[in-house]
Amino acid sequence: MIRGAIASLALLALVGCANNPPPKKKAAPVRINEDPYPSTYHAYPGTLTVIRGATIFDGEGGQIDNGTIVLADGAIQAVGGADTPVPAGAYEVDGHGKWVTPGVIDVHSHLGDYPSPGTSSLSDGNEATGPVRPEVWAEHSVWPQDAGFSRALANGGITTLQVLPGSANLFGGRSVVLKNVPARTVQGMKFPGAPYGLKMACGENPKRVYGQKGGPQTRMGNIAVTRATWLKAQSYKRKWEKYERDGGDMPERDLAMDTLRGVLDGKILVHNHCYRADEMAIMIDLSHEMGYKITAFHHAVEAYKIADLLQKEGICAAMWADWWGFKMEAYDGIKENIPFVDKAGACAIVHSDDPNGIQHLNQEAAKALADGRRAGYNITDASAWRWLAINPAKALGIADKTGSLKQGKMADVVLWNGNPLSTYTRPDKVWIDGAMMYDAENPRIRPVSDFELGQPGEGDVK
């Protein structure tokens, strides 16, 4: 009897297995390509070069008089005093009476997106069709033939720049970091390994652009839309993390949320257009609430009011020397803004946001330096150069590669014909990855865009 019952149970179990087959194995998760437009940059060929006798600002606050710097294989091989060993066969440059600095880095440019000539057909910096557009990428608007690139190189010693979308949107889209070299495509200019940035904006611009288009009309409206967008991004991130962990059906892709997830994962850096101190403080609180970090506030006219907070949070302030008062949120600016932020121990940066200003960032730094000294802050010339070199490199996540004249870093170097903090000084020679890209004494060594070469005339062969 017992044996029969056991046999019946076994038979029922077999029948049950036949009616309920084992669950199908979940499909392995599909990995999203996070770099679908990779850099194709290759350094131009250089030669073993030594610069002797110059005053060197190393970009991190150090100064070497009668210094020597050696460039080899695209990198800085050595930097030091007059007794620095130099390899045989090097091309020698006489630097006596001149200065050497790291290449200038501009963290806020729109070259290529608002290129020269400035026609409406080339105005591609703001996707002003909605206040939240993190899915757009600035690099997809960059025109490599913009004549502003070569002018920034020759007149301003700019070797690296971040091109951002404009500030019409609360979320303006991704930025791109470029090496300032001629290339046929923007990918040929992309700085290898540089993280993407996310352009955000607060204050008057989003109100002005979208207040009559059904978007936020007030600062509280700006913040409400921004918070709601980050909540959506957090939900998107959770869905994708579960899928990547457990497999199964892939969630629907959302390009805007891909960008914001990149920020929440710490892979994309936030660059926030913001003028007023109170709004910067609110954005810091919002970042804490939503779980991301602000890398830099741009324009930051009132940064001096919260310099201690910026220092505590590790947030850079990218500022002008004396551009203020052109709208209400820029009204309370002071000329000592940059040096006061620096004095508080925060990360101070001089930026342009202008195709002409980018050609004179050394002079902008000089103005801020002079204003700081008049206010009693006795900062050295070499230390002030951090505002154009290592500090912007930190804000772009590339300080391990460039931004200072240290052994092994990229040989992005400018030889100036005098003190670079003088109004009368301009670049004498510029190297990018050890290749001489500009020589004031040789007109053949200066990049000229195809657009500048001219158009066929009436009598020309066509």
C-alpha positions as CSV (number, residue, x, y, z in Angstrom):
1,M,0.0,0.0,0.0
2,I,2.8,2.4,1.0
3,R,4.8,1.4,-2.1
4,G,1.8,2.2,-4.3
5,A,1.3,5.6,-2.8
6,I,4.9,6.5,-3.3
7,A,4.7,5.4,-7.0
8,S,1.6,7.5,-7.5
9,L,3.3,10.5,-6.0
10,A,6.3,10.0,-8.3
11,L,4.0,9.8,-11.3
12,L,2.2,13.0,-10.3
13,A,5.6,14.8,-10.0
14,L,6.6,13.7,-13.5
15,V,3.3,14.8,-14.9
16,G,3.7,18.2,-13.1
17,C,7.2,18.6,-14.5
18,A,5.8,17.9,-18.0
19,N,3.1,20.5,-17.5
20,N,5.4,23.1,-16.0
21,P,8.7,23.2,-17.9
22,P,11.7,24.9,-16.3
23,P,11.7,28.7,-16.8
24,K,13.6,30.0,-19.8
25,K,17.0,31.4,-19.1
26,K,17.0,35.2,-19.1
27,A,18.8,36.8,-22.0
28,A,22.2,38.3,-21.2
29,P,22.0,42.1,-20.9
30,V,23.1,44.1,-24.0
31,R,25.8,46.6,-23.1
32,I,25.2,50.2,-24.4
33,N,28.1,51.7,-26.3
34,E,28.9,54.8,-24.2
35,D,31.4,56.2,-26.8
36,P,29.7,55.9,-30.2
37,Y,31.7,58.9,-31.6
38,P,35.2,58.1,-30.3
39,S,38.2,60.4,-30.7
40,T,40.3,59.8,-33.8
41,Y,42.9,62.3,-32.7
42,H,46.5,61.7,-33.6
43,A,49.2,64.1,-32.6
44,Y,51.0,65.9,-35.4
45,P,54.6,64.7,-35.9
46,G,57.0,66.6,-33.7
47,T,60.8,66.6,-33.2
48,L,63.1,66.4,-30.1
49,T,63.1,70.0,-28.9
50,V,64.8,71.9,-26.1
51,I,64.0,75.5,-25.0
52,R,66.8,77.1,-23.0
53,G,67.1,80.2,-20.9
54,A,63.4,81.1,-20.5
55,T,61.4,81.9,-17.4
56,I,59.1,79.0,-16.8
57,F,55.7,79.1,-15.1
58,D,55.0,75.4,-14.6
59,G,51.2,75.9,-14.4
60,E,50.9,74.7,-10.8
61,G,52.3,77.8,-9.2
62,G,56.1,77.1,-9.6
63,Q,58.6,79.3,-11.4
64,I,62.0,78.5,-12.8
65,D,64.3,81.3,-13.9
66,N,66.8,80.6,-16.7
67,G,65.0,77.3,-17.1
68,T,65.2,74.4,-19.6
69,I,62.4,72.2,-20.9
70,V,62.8,69.2,-23.2
71,L,60.0,68.0,-25.5
72,A,60.3,64.4,-26.8
73,D,57.8,61.9,-28.3
74,G,54.9,64.2,-27.7
75,A,55.5,64.6,-24.0
76,I,57.5,66.7,-21.6
77,Q,60.7,64.7,-21.0
78,A,62.4,67.1,-18.6
79,V,61.9,70.5,-17.0
80,G,64.4,72.2,-14.7
81,G,67.2,74.7,-14.4
82,A,70.1,75.6,-16.7
83,D,71.9,72.4,-15.8
84,T,69.1,70.1,-16.9
85,P,70.5,67.3,-19.1
86,V,69.6,67.6,-22.8
87,P,69.6,64.7,-25.3
88,A,72.0,65.0,-28.2
89,G,70.6,66.2,-31.5
90,A,67.7,68.2,-30.1
91,Y,66.3,71.2,-32.0
92,E,67.2,74.2,-29.8
93,V,65.1,77.2,-29.2
94,D,66.6,80.3,-27.5
95,G,64.3,81.3,-24.7
96,H,66.3,84.1,-23.1
97,G,64.1,87.1,-22.3
98,K,61.0,85.0,-23.0
99,W,58.6,82.9,-20.9
100,V,57.4,79.3,-21.2
101,T,54.0,78.2,-19.9
102,P,51.6,75.3,-20.3
103,G,49.2,75.8,-23.1
104,V,46.2,77.9,-22.1
105,I,43.0,75.9,-21.5
106,D,39.6,77.6,-22.0
107,V,36.8,75.7,-20.1
108,H,34.0,77.7,-21.7
109,S,34.0,78.2,-25.5
110,H,31.4,78.0,-28.3
111,L,33.9,78.0,-31.1
112,G,32.7,75.7,-33.9
113,D,29.1,75.9,-32.6
114,Y,28.9,79.6,-33.0
115,P,31.7,80.0,-35.6
116,S,33.0,82.8,-37.7
117,P,31.4,84.1,-39.9
118,G,28.5,84.5,-37.4
119,T,25.6,83.9,-39.7
120,S,22.2,82.4,-38.7
121,S,22.9,79.3,-40.8
122,L,25.9,78.6,-38.6
123,S,24.2,79.3,-35.3
124,D,24.1,75.8,-33.8
125,G,24.8,76.2,-30.0
126,N,21.3,76.3,-28.5
127,E,18.6,73.7,-29.1
128,A,15.9,76.1,-28.0
129,T,13.0,73.8,-28.5
130,G,12.5,72.8,-24.9
131,P,14.1,73.6,-21.5
132,V,15.3,70.0,-21.0
133,R,17.5,68.8,-23.9
134,P,20.4,66.7,-22.4
135,E,20.2,64.4,-25.4
136,V,22.0,66.9,-27.7
137,W,25.8,66.8,-28.1
138,A,27.8,69.9,-28.9
139,E,30.2,68.0,-31.0
140,H,27.5,67.3,-33.5
141,S,27.4,71.1,-34.3
142,V,31.1,71.8,-34.3
143,W,32.4,73.1,-37.6
144,P,36.1,72.3,-37.7
145,Q,36.8,75.0,-40.3
146,D,35.9,77.8,-37.8
147,A,38.6,80.4,-38.3
148,G,38.4,81.1,-34.5
149,F,40.3,78.0,-33.7
150,S,43.5,79.2,-35.4
151,R,43.1,82.7,-34.0
152,A,42.8,81.3,-30.5
153,L,46.0,79.3,-31.1
154,A,48.1,82.1,-32.6
155,N,46.9,85.1,-30.5
156,G,46.0,83.4,-27.2
157,G,48.1,80.3,-26.9
158,I,45.0,78.1,-26.6
159,T,45.9,74.4,-26.9
160,T,42.8,72.9,-25.3
161,L,39.2,74.1,-25.1
162,Q,35.8,72.8,-24.0
163,V,33.0,73.6,-26.5
164,L,29.6,73.8,-24.7
165,P,26.0,74.1,-25.8
166,G,24.5,77.5,-25.1
167,S,22.6,78.5,-21.9
168,A,19.1,78.8,-23.2
169,N,18.1,75.4,-21.6
170,L,18.0,74.1,-18.0
171,F,19.7,71.1,-19.5
172,G,21.6,72.2,-22.6
173,G,23.3,68.9,-23.6
174,R,26.8,67.4,-23.7
175,S,30.0,69.4,-24.1
176,V,33.1,68.2,-25.8
177,V,36.8,68.8,-25.0
178,L,39.0,69.5,-28.1
179,K,42.7,69.7,-28.8
180,N,43.2,73.0,-30.8
181,V,44.5,71.3,-34.0
182,P,43.3,71.4,-37.6
183,A,41.3,68.3,-38.5
184,R,38.7,67.3,-41.1
185,T,36.2,66.1,-38.5
186,V,35.5,67.1,-34.9
187,Q,36.4,63.5,-33.9
188,G,39.9,64.3,-35.2
189,M,40.1,67.1,-32.6
190,K,38.6,65.3,-29.6
191,F,40.8,65.2,-26.6
192,P,41.6,61.5,-26.1
193,G,40.1,60.2,-22.8
194,A,38.5,63.5,-21.7
195,P,35.1,63.0,-20.0
196,Y,32.0,64.5,-21.4
197,G,30.4,67.4,-19.7
198,L,26.8,68.3,-19.2
199,K,25.8,72.0,-19.6
200,M,23.2,73.1,-17.2
201,A,21.8,76.6,-16.6
202,C,19.9,78.5,-14.0
203,G,18.5,82.0,-13.7
204,E,17.5,84.5,-16.3
205,N,18.3,82.7,-19.6
206,P,15.9,79.7,-19.3
207,K,13.2,82.1,-17.9
208,R,13.6,84.5,-20.9
209,V,13.7,81.8,-23.6
210,Y,10.9,79.5,-22.3
211,G,8.7,81.9,-20.2
212,Q,6.5,82.6,-23.3
213,K,6.7,79.0,-24.6
214,G,5.0,77.1,-21.9
215,G,8.2,76.5,-19.9
216,P,9.2,77.8,-16.5
217,Q,8.6,81.5,-16.0
218,T,10.2,81.8,-12.6
219,R,13.3,80.7,-10.7
220,M,11.2,78.4,-8.6
221,G,9.8,77.0,-11.9
222,N,13.4,76.4,-13.1
223,I,14.2,74.4,-10.0
224,A,11.0,72.4,-10.0
225,V,11.6,71.3,-13.6
226,T,15.2,70.5,-12.8
227,R,14.3,68.4,-9.8
228,A,11.6,66.5,-11.7
229,T,14.1,65.7,-14.5
230,W,16.6,64.3,-12.1
231,L,13.9,62.1,-10.4
232,K,13.1,60.7,-13.9
233,A,16.9,60.1,-14.4
234,Q,17.1,58.2,-11.1
235,S,14.3,55.9,-12.1
236,Y,15.9,55.3,-15.5
237,K,19.2,54.5,-13.8
238,R,17.5,51.9,-11.4
239,K,15.8,50.2,-14.4
240,W,19.0,49.9,-16.3
241,E,21.0,48.7,-13.3
242,K,18.5,45.9,-12.7
243,Y,18.6,44.9,-16.3
244,E,22.4,44.9,-16.4
245,R,22.4,42.9,-13.2
246,D,19.7,40.4,-13.9
247,G,19.2,40.4,-17.7
248,G,15.7,39.9,-19.2
249,D,13.9,42.4,-21.5
250,M,16.0,45.5,-22.2
251,P,14.4,48.8,-21.1
252,E,13.6,51.3,-23.7
253,R,16.5,53.6,-24.5
254,D,16.2,57.4,-23.8
255,L,19.1,59.4,-25.1
256,A,18.4,62.3,-22.7
257,M,18.3,60.0,-19.7
258,D,21.5,58.2,-20.9
259,T,23.3,61.5,-20.5
260,L,21.8,62.1,-17.0
261,R,22.6,58.6,-15.9
262,G,26.2,59.2,-17.0
263,V,26.2,62.2,-14.6
264,L,24.7,60.1,-11.7
265,D,27.3,57.4,-12.4
266,G,30.1,60.0,-12.1
267,K,31.2,59.6,-15.7
268,I,29.9,63.0,-17.1
269,L,30.9,66.3,-15.4
270,V,28.4,69.0,-14.7
271,H,29.2,72.5,-15.9
272,N,26.6,74.9,-14.5
273,H,25.9,78.4,-16.0
274,C,25.1,80.4,-12.9
275,Y,25.7,84.0,-11.8
276,R,24.1,84.7,-8.4
277,A,25.5,83.3,-5.2
278,D,22.1,82.3,-3.8
279,E,21.4,80.3,-7.0
280,M,24.7,78.5,-6.9
281,A,24.0,77.5,-3.3
282,I,20.6,76.2,-4.3
283,M,22.1,74.2,-7.1
284,I,24.6,72.7,-4.7
285,D,21.7,71.6,-2.4
286,L,19.9,70.2,-5.4
287,S,23.0,68.2,-6.4
288,H,23.1,66.7,-2.9
289,E,19.4,65.8,-3.0
290,M,19.7,64.1,-6.4
291,G,23.1,62.5,-5.9
292,Y,25.4,64.1,-8.4
293,K,28.4,66.5,-8.2
294,I,28.8,69.9,-9.7
295,T,32.2,70.3,-11.3
296,A,32.2,74.0,-12.0
297,F,30.0,77.0,-12.0
298,H,30.5,79.1,-15.1
299,H,30.4,82.9,-15.2
300,A,29.9,82.8,-11.4
301,V,29.9,86.6,-11.1
302,E,29.0,86.4,-7.4
303,A,31.4,83.5,-6.6
304,Y,33.3,85.7,-4.1
305,K,30.2,85.7,-1.8
306,I,30.4,81.9,-1.4
307,A,34.1,81.2,-2.0
308,D,34.3,79.2,1.3
309,L,31.4,77.0,0.2
310,L,33.0,76.4,-3.2
311,Q,36.2,75.4,-1.5
312,K,34.4,73.0,0.9
313,E,32.5,71.4,-2.0
314,G,35.5,71.2,-4.3
315,I,33.7,73.1,-7.0
316,C,35.6,75.3,-9.5
317,A,34.4,78.8,-10.5
318,A,35.1,79.8,-14.1
319,M,34.9,83.6,-14.2
320,W,35.6,86.8,-16.2
321,A,38.0,89.4,-15.0
322,D,35.7,92.3,-15.2
323,W,32.7,91.5,-17.4
324,W,29.6,92.2,-15.4
325,G,26.5,94.4,-15.2
326,F,25.0,93.5,-18.6
327,K,21.9,92.0,-17.0
328,M,20.4,91.9,-13.5
329,E,21.9,88.6,-12.4
330,A,25.3,89.9,-13.4
331,Y,24.9,93.2,-11.6
332,D,26.7,92.5,-8.3
333,G,30.1,91.7,-9.8
334,I,33.5,92.9,-8.5
335,K,36.8,93.0,-10.2
336,E,38.4,91.1,-7.3
337,N,36.1,88.1,-7.9
338,I,38.8,85.7,-9.3
339,P,41.6,86.5,-6.7
340,F,39.1,86.4,-3.8
341,V,38.0,82.9,-4.8
342,D,41.6,81.9,-5.2
343,K,42.5,83.3,-1.8
344,A,39.8,81.2,-0.2
345,G,41.5,78.1,-1.4
346,A,38.9,77.4,-4.1
347,C,39.5,76.5,-7.7
348,A,39.5,79.7,-9.7
349,I,39.5,79.7,-13.5
350,V,39.6,82.5,-16.1
351,H,37.3,81.6,-19.0
352,S,36.1,83.4,-22.2
353,D,32.6,82.5,-23.5
354,D,33.6,84.7,-26.4
355,P,35.5,84.2,-29.8
356,N,37.6,87.3,-29.2
357,G,38.0,86.9,-25.5
358,I,39.6,83.5,-26.0
359,Q,42.4,85.2,-27.8
360,H,43.3,87.3,-24.7
361,L,42.8,85.1,-21.6
362,N,46.4,85.8,-20.5
363,Q,45.5,89.5,-20.4
364,E,42.2,88.7,-18.5
365,A,44.3,86.8,-15.9
366,A,46.6,89.8,-15.7
367,K,43.7,92.2,-15.0
368,A,42.4,89.9,-12.2
369,L,45.9,89.6,-10.7
370,A,46.4,93.3,-10.6
371,D,42.9,93.8,-9.0
372,G,43.8,91.2,-6.4
373,R,47.1,92.8,-5.5
374,R,45.4,96.2,-5.2
375,A,43.1,94.6,-2.7
376,G,46.0,93.3,-0.7
377,Y,46.3,89.7,-2.0
378,N,50.0,89.3,-2.9
379,I,49.7,86.4,-5.3
380,T,52.7,85.7,-7.6
381,D,52.6,85.7,-11.3
382,A,53.4,82.0,-11.5
383,S,50.6,81.2,-9.0
384,A,48.1,83.2,-11.0
385,W,48.9,81.1,-14.1
386,R,47.1,78.2,-12.4
387,W,43.9,80.0,-13.4
388,L,44.7,79.2,-17.1
389,A,46.4,75.9,-16.7
390,I,46.1,73.3,-14.0
391,N,42.7,74.6,-12.6
392,P,40.8,74.3,-15.9
393,A,42.5,71.0,-16.5
394,K,41.1,69.8,-13.2
395,A,37.6,71.0,-14.1
396,L,37.8,69.1,-17.4
397,G,39.0,65.9,-15.8
398,I,42.3,66.0,-17.7
399,A,44.8,67.2,-15.1
400,D,46.7,63.9,-15.3
401,K,47.4,64.5,-18.9
402,T,47.9,68.3,-19.4
403,G,47.7,71.6,-17.6
404,S,51.2,71.8,-16.2
405,L,54.8,71.3,-17.3
406,K,55.5,68.1,-15.5
407,Q,57.5,65.1,-16.8
408,G,55.4,62.7,-18.8
409,K,52.5,65.1,-19.5
410,M,51.4,66.1,-23.0
411,A,53.9,68.6,-24.4
412,D,51.2,71.4,-24.8
413,V,53.6,74.4,-24.4
414,V,53.6,78.1,-25.3
415,L,56.8,80.2,-25.7
416,W,55.8,83.9,-25.1
417,N,57.9,86.8,-26.4
418,G,57.7,88.5,-23.0
419,N,56.0,88.2,-19.7
420,P,52.6,86.6,-20.6
421,L,50.9,88.8,-18.0
422,S,51.8,91.9,-20.0
423,T,49.4,93.6,-22.4
424,Y,52.2,93.7,-25.0
425,T,53.0,90.0,-25.0
426,R,51.8,87.5,-27.5
427,P,52.8,83.8,-28.3
428,D,56.1,83.3,-30.1
429,K,55.7,79.6,-30.6
430,V,53.0,77.0,-29.7
431,W,53.5,73.3,-29.4
432,I,50.6,70.7,-29.1
433,D,51.8,67.2,-28.1
434,G,55.3,68.3,-29.0
435,A,54.4,69.4,-32.5
436,M,55.0,73.1,-33.3
437,M,51.6,74.3,-34.5
438,Y,52.4,78.0,-34.6
439,D,55.6,80.1,-35.1
440,A,55.4,83.9,-35.2
441,E,58.6,84.0,-37.2
442,N,57.4,81.6,-39.9
443,P,54.0,82.3,-41.5
444,R,54.0,78.8,-43.0
445,I,53.6,77.3,-39.5
446,R,50.1,78.5,-38.6
447,P,46.9,76.5,-39.2
448,V,44.6,78.1,-41.7
449,S,41.1,76.7,-42.2
450,D,39.8,75.8,-45.6
451,F,37.2,78.5,-45.2
452,E,40.0,81.2,-45.0
453,L,41.7,80.0,-48.1
454,G,39.3,82.0,-50.2
455,Q,36.8,81.3,-53.0
456,P,37.5,81.1,-56.7
457,G,37.3,84.5,-58.4
458,E,35.5,85.3,-61.7
459,G,38.7,84.8,-63.7
460,D,39.9,81.7,-61.8
461,V,39.8,78.2,-63.3
462,K,36.8,76.3,-62.0
